[in-house]
């Protein structure tokens, strides 16, 4: 499950040689360099879900914040087992094997989304008001991550994802309690935030592998206009700038060397009133989701970089299709901008690692969604333990199509095999095992990405959210994965090795979407037609085998392509039988 093909590893070994970790990172004009003044392009993953659970990551979007998830768990299994669950979660979700894999697959950095309550008590739980009780757990976890990163020459970047009180109106991203004072409504919360950063900087001041301090993740707050809940219309950002300056001052009292990363309001992107920089080793982060991948989509940030001579970092992006990943990464790297993708693992298939759902956990989801009766305490506990085990890398599903899109496809338009297909007298090629590569190289799909933050653009990208993360729509019935929602002109390519050449009968497994649709397809090999304008039987109730006889297959590499000249069917695969 977790093997990777040699071609990508050869490419990545050359790529990683460019950033093999040479002392502290620092800014140099509009770029980031190491202590040898060599340019560094950060290529990283965010460890979302480890220290901070957001509900959507685990099909709990309706619950939202981590403290609410914890309360739901505690109502089922009690406080002691709940604490044991979270202890096991922190131990199992991310460990050295995750970082080893990141390095092997091409990443050179990792963004750590920190929850403040692993490092210090909330202000309303402090025994003495105004003082700061430090908790060893968060620091120990960070120490472990740093040691794993050192061993792999990766730069960990510390990201305060959940600040004391919460930094915005999007509640889950900072585990905010809306009934309590936010970061912006409480001087005590701001003082604790400043003290936490001073403590972190003091601890890691002499650690050159720490890549930088991302001091406040995605502020989203209307300071001038409370109805501006996202902070996108803010024109001055005075409280945000002041807090970031105060944090910087505290860090510089104990750490003169590490990069400080700032984020604007409006989820990191509104820099009105914030610049110019107040430190000579500062990077400007921006976040990018669900919009177009042309340079025009980031031109505003390029203009700010030029005006203020500050490096840019795409500190968070992802949650889309492979095609969107390739185009976005190629676009930012062409402009000397590094990136950190969101996120390393969760339930779902649009990231490198997938946490699978067990029947027991599904039963918990059904209960929490009002679709089933409550499990017993022991049943719930068993299901939660199964979930924790499934967060470990050895139990994850590795989506090599995602990492291939993030690295090899950024630099190469070549299609390569997703799986080894060998045709020797008999063979079956599943529809979903088409080649790895870009749209129009390995496949052709009319809807390849989701532009959900682009007004008036109602694309979905991948409608099935299963097995692979291209624009190709895949879902599973009770027996198998298959391709659906096939539109006119879409095609899939399969690189196969024919070791027994000759004449074959092909059985193409298809099913019409409706009785009234007349889907048709062509099949070719290495650009030569093998069968043309073949109709799909108009029966949407059952799978059909369309038999094509006397199909010649030559010895060696055959790039087989099935093109749906008229869409409107489902496609399961092709069986080959030598005549």
N, C-alpha and C positions, 0 to 999 in steps of 0.2 A: 504493500500500500504506500510505503514511504520511500520507495526507490526513485531515483531520478536518472535520466538518461545522460550518457557521457558527453554528448555534444554540448549541452547546456553547461555542464561543469567545466569543460575546456574554455568556453567563452567567459564564464564567470571568474575563473582563476586569473585570466588576463585582466579582466575588469577590476578585480579586487586589488591587483598589484598597484593600481593608481592611488589607493588610499589605505596603506598598510599601517597607519597609525604612527605618527612621528611627533610625539609630545602633545602639549596643549593645543587645541584649536584656538584660532584667533581670527579677528577680522582684518582684512587688508583692503582698504577702499571698499568697493562694492562686492567683494568676494570673501570666502572663508579659506584659510590656509592652515597648514600645520607649522610646526616650529622650523621646518626646513623651507618654509615659504612655498610649499607645493600646494597647488589648488586642490581643494577637497569638495567633492559633490556628495552630500549626505544622501544615502539611500536607506530608509529605515521603515520600521513597522511600529505601530502603537500597540501597547499591551492593554487595550481596552478589555474590561471585564475581570481583570485580576484583582487589583486593589479596590476597584470601584465597579459595581454591577449596575448597568443601565438596563431597564426592563426589556427593551426591544431585543437585546442580544440573546435573550433566553425565552422568547415568545411571551414576555410578561409586560408588554408595552402598556397595557391598560392599568397595570399597577404602578409602573414608572420608577420611583426612587428606590434606592437600595434599602433605606430604613423601612419602607413599606413592605418590600420583599421579605426582609428579615422578620417583620412582625407576622406576616402570613405563615412563614415557616414555624415561628415560635408558637403560634396558635395551634399548630398540628403536633409538634414534637416536644414542646417545652423549651425552657431557656438553656438547660445544660446541653441537650443535643444540638440546639441551634448554634451555640458557641462552638461545639465540636465540629459542626458542619463548616462553619466559616474558617476555623483553624485548618481543617483538611483542605478547604478550597485554596487558601493561600499557599499551602505546601504543594498542592498537586497541579494547580492550573498552569503555572509557569515555573520551569526549573531549567537546569543547565542544558538538558537535551533540546529545549526550545531554542536557546541561544546558539547551540551548536548547529542546529538546522538552519537558522537564519543566516549564519555565516556561510554554510555550505551552499545555500541557494542564492547568495549574492548580496545580501544586505550588509551594510557597514555601520549601522547605527540602530538604536532602539529608543523609542520615546516611552517613558514610564509615567502613566497617568496616576498621580498620587492622590489618595484620600487623606485629608489632614488628620482624621481621627485615628489613623494608625500611628501617628507621630506625637500627637498631643490631645489633651482632653478638650471637648467643646467648652466654650466660655461659661455656659450655665452649669457645667459639672465640675468646674475648678473648685477645690476646697477653699482656696483663698482668692477672692476676686482680684483680677489684674495680674495674677501670677500664672506661670505656664508649667504644667506638669508634662514632662516628656515621657513618651512611651517607647520602649525599646523595639517593639515588634516592627514598626515601619522602617526604622533605621536598619534593623537586622536584615529585613527583606531587601532593602536597597543595597546593603553591603553584599549580599549574595548575588544580586543581579550584576553589580559592578565586577565581582570576581569572575563570573561566567563571561562577561563581556571582555574583560582583560584577556582571558584565556583564548578568546576568538578574535581579538583585535577589532572589537566593535565599540562604538562610542554610545554609552547611555546618556540620554538627555532627560533631565528631571523636569516633570511637567506637573504643576499644581492644578490638578483637574477639578478637585473639590476643595475649594477654599473655605475657611471658617465662615459659617453663615450662608455660604452659597453666593456666587458672583453673578447670578442672572435669573431671568424669568423662565428659562427652559430648565425646569426643576431637576429632571433625572441626571443631566450631565454634571451637576455638582451636588447631587443628593441633598437638595435644599428642602428644609422644613418651611413652607410658606407662612406658617403662623408665627414664626420666630423672626427676629431681626436679621436681615441679610448682611452680607459683607459691607454693603454701602450704607446701611442704616445703623451700624454699630461700631463705635470706636474701639470697643474691646475686640471685636472680630478682626478689625484691621490691624490692631496691635499684635494680635496673635499671629496673623499672617506674616507680618514683618519679622517677628521673633522666630517663626518657623524657618523662614528663608535664611536668617542669620545663622541659625543652628545647623541647617543643612550645609551652608557654605563653609562654616567653620569645620565641619566634619570632613568635607571633601575638597578643601582648598588645595591640598597637595596631591590630588589624584588626577594626573594628566589624561586618563582615559574618560573622565567625565566630559561629555561633549558640550554641555551648556545648561543653563537654568532658564526654562520656559516658565516665567514667573506667575502668570495668571491665564488659565485656559479660557478662551471664548467668553469674555465678558459680554453680557447682553442686558443692558439696563438703560432706561431713559432718565438721565439726570435732569435735563431741562424740561422734558415733557413726559410725565408718568405714563401717558397713553402710548408712548413709543417703547413698547415692551421689549423689543429686540435691540434697541439702541442704534438702529440703522440711520435714524434721522438726526442723531446728536451732532451738534456743530462745534462744541468746545471740549467735551470729555474731561472737564477739569478734575473731578474726583478720581477718575481712572488714572490720569497722568500723575496726579499727586501721589497716589498709592504706589504706582510703579517707581516713581522717583525715590520714595521712602524705602521701598524694598531694595532698590539698587544701592542706596547709601548704606543700608545695613549689611548687605553682601560685601560691599567694598571695604568695610571695616575689618573684615577677616579674610577676604579672598580677592586678590587683585588680578587674577589671571583668567578665570573662566568667562566664556561668552554669556552675556545676558540677552535673553530672547524676549521681546515684547509682542503683545497682541493687541490689536485695536478693539473697539467696541463692535457691536453687531456681529458677534461670533468670530472675532479676530480681524475683521476687515475694514472697520471704520476708524481711520487715523486722523480725523478732523481734530485739530487743536493739539495733537500729541507730539508731532515732530516740530523741530529737529531733535536729534538724539541728545541725551544728557550724559552719555558715557561713551568712551572711545573704543569699546569692545562690545558692540551691541548689534543684534540682528533683528530684522523686522519679519515677523511671521504673518502669513495669511493662510486662510483655509478655503478650500474649493470643493464644492459638491454640486452635482446635478445641473451644471451649465455647460456651455459649449467649450470645445478644446482648442479653439484658435487663439493665437497670441492676443487678439483683441480682448479676450476674456480676462487677461491679467495686465493689460496695458497700463491701467491706473497704478498698479504696484511697480511696474517697470519705470514709470515716470517718477514715482516717489524715490525709487532707488537712485535714479540719475540725479534728481534734485538734491537729495540729502547724502549721497555717497554712502549708502547703507546696504549691506548684503540682504538678500531676500531668502526666505526658507518657506517652502510649502509645508507648514507644520502639521497639516491634517487634510486628508483627502481619501476618496475611495467610495465604498458603498455603491458600486455601479458595475458595469460589464467589463469584460476583458478588453474589448475594443476601446472603450473610454479610458481604461487604465493606460494602454499602450500610447494612445494619442496624447493624453495629458502628460505622462512622464516624458515622452519625446519632446513635447513642446517646452516644458520647464527646463529640462536638461540642455536643450538647444540655447536656452537663455541663461545658462550657468546658475540654475536654481536647484538646490537639493530638495528632498521631500521625505515625509514620513506618512506612510499609508495607514488607514484605519480600516480594519484592525486585524490583529494576528489570528484570532480564533473566536468563533461564536457559533450558535446554531444557524445554519444556512451555508450557502456554497459560494458566496462572492468574496471570499478571503482565502489565504493559503490553507488554513486548517479549519475543519468543520467539527463541531461538537454534535454528536448524533443524539437523537431523542430515543430514550428507552420507553417501552410500554408503561412502565411505572411512572416515569416523569410525565408522559402524556396524560395519565390518569390524574396527576396533580394539576396539570394545566386545565383539564376538563372541569375539575372541581372548582378551581379558582375562577373559571369563566362561567360558572353556574350551569354546567352541562352534565354534571355527575355528582353523586353523593360523596361525602367526605370519606377519605380513606381512614383506616385506623392509624394510631400513632406509629405502630411498628411498620405498617405498610408504607406510610409516608417516609419514615426514616430509611427504610431499605431503598426507596426510590431516590431519595436525596443522595445516599451513598453511591448509587449507580451513576447519578449525574456527575458527582465529583470524580469518580473513576474515569468517566468519559471526557473530562476536561484535560486529562493527561495526554501528552503528545502521542504516546504509543497507542492510544485508543482513538485518536482523531482520524478523520479522513483527510488525506493530503490532496489538495487540488493543484496538481502540477500545471494545469492550464492557466491558473492565475499567476503563478511565479514566472512561467514562460512568457506571459503577456507583459509582465513588469520588467523583464530583463532582455531575453533574446529578441522578442518581437519589436522592442524599441529600436533595435539596430538592424534587424533583418526581416525582409518580407518573405523569406523562404518558408514553405509549409513542410513540416516534418511529421512522421508518424506519431499519433497519440498512443497507440498500442501496436505491437507487432502483429501484422496480418500476414499469414502464410497460407497460400492456396496450394494444396497438394491433394488432388483427387476430390476431397471434400473439405468444405470450410464454411463458416458463418461469420459474417462481419456485421456486428450490431450497428444500427443507424447512428447511435450516439458516440461511437468511437471513430468519428471523422478526424482528420489531421489537425495538428496544432499549428496555428498561424493566424495571421490577420484576416479580417474580412476581405473578401475577393482574392485571397491566396489559398486558404484552407477551406473556405466556405463562402457563400454569398447570402447575406440576410438583409432584408429591407429595413429592419428596425433593430439597431445594434446597441443602443444606449438609452438610459433614462435621463431626460433633461427636466426633472421635476421642479427645479428652481428657476426655470426659464418660462416666463409667462407666455401662454399661447402655444406651447410645444408639449403635446400630449403623448410622447413616446413612452414605451415601457422597457425597451431593451429585451430582457429575458422574461418571458411570461411564466415559465415553469419553476424557476428558482430551484433547480435540481440537477445534480450530477456534474454539470459544467457551467461556466459563467460567461459564455459567448452570447451573441445575440440570438443564436439558435435556440428555439423554444423546446425545452425538454421537460417531460413529467413522467410519472410512474403510475402504472396500474397495479393490480394485485400480483402481476407476474414479472414485469420488465419495465425498463426505461424506454421511451420512444420519443421521436420528434413530432411535434404538432404545430398547429398554426402556420402551416407552410403557405407562403404567398407566391404569386406568379414570378418566375425567374430565379427563385432561390435554388441553391445547389450545395452539395456536400461532396468533399473529396476524401478518398481513402487510399493511402499508399500501401500497396500489397506486394509481397514477393511471391511470384508464381514459380514454384519448384517443379511442378508437373504440367508442362504446357500441353495445350490441346483444345478440344472443343468441349464446352461446358453447357449445362443447363443452369440457368439462374432462376431462383425463386425469390421474388421481391415481395416482402410482407408489408402490405399497406391496408389502410381502411379509410373510406371516404368520410369526410366530416358531416355531410348530409347526403341524403339520397339524390338531391337535385344537382349536386356539384359534379362536374365531369373533369376530374383531375387527370393530368397527363404528365409523363416524364420521359426523358432521354437518358441513356447510359453510354458513357464513352470511356476509353482507356488511352492515356497518353495523347489526348486530343483527337483520337480517331473514334468515330461513331460505332457503337456496337448494337444499339437498338434505339429507335426514334419514335416519338409521339405515341407512347404506349398508354392506353387508357387504364384508369383505376376503376374497378367495378363500383357501381353506385349503390353500395350497401354499407350504411353507417352502423350497423348492428354487430358486425363481426369482422375480424381480421380476414383478409383475403391473400392468397398466394398467387401472384401474377407470374406465370411461367414463361421464360424466354429460352428457347432452344437454339442450339447450334451457334453458341457465342464463342468465338476464338479468343484464347488468352495466350499471349506470348510469354516465353520464359523470361524471368528477371523482374525488374521493377515495373509495376503497372499502377499508374495513378488513375484510379477508377473514380468517375464522377457521375453522380445522379443529379440531373437537373429537372426541376419541376416547371415545365413550360406553362402549365396551368396548375395552380395550387389548389388547396382545399381538401387536403387529405392528411392522414397520419402515416408515419413511416417507421417501421420497426427494425428492418435489416434486410440483408441479402444472403441467401444460401447458395453455395456453389457445389455442383455435383458434376464430376467429369463423365462425359458420355462414353 
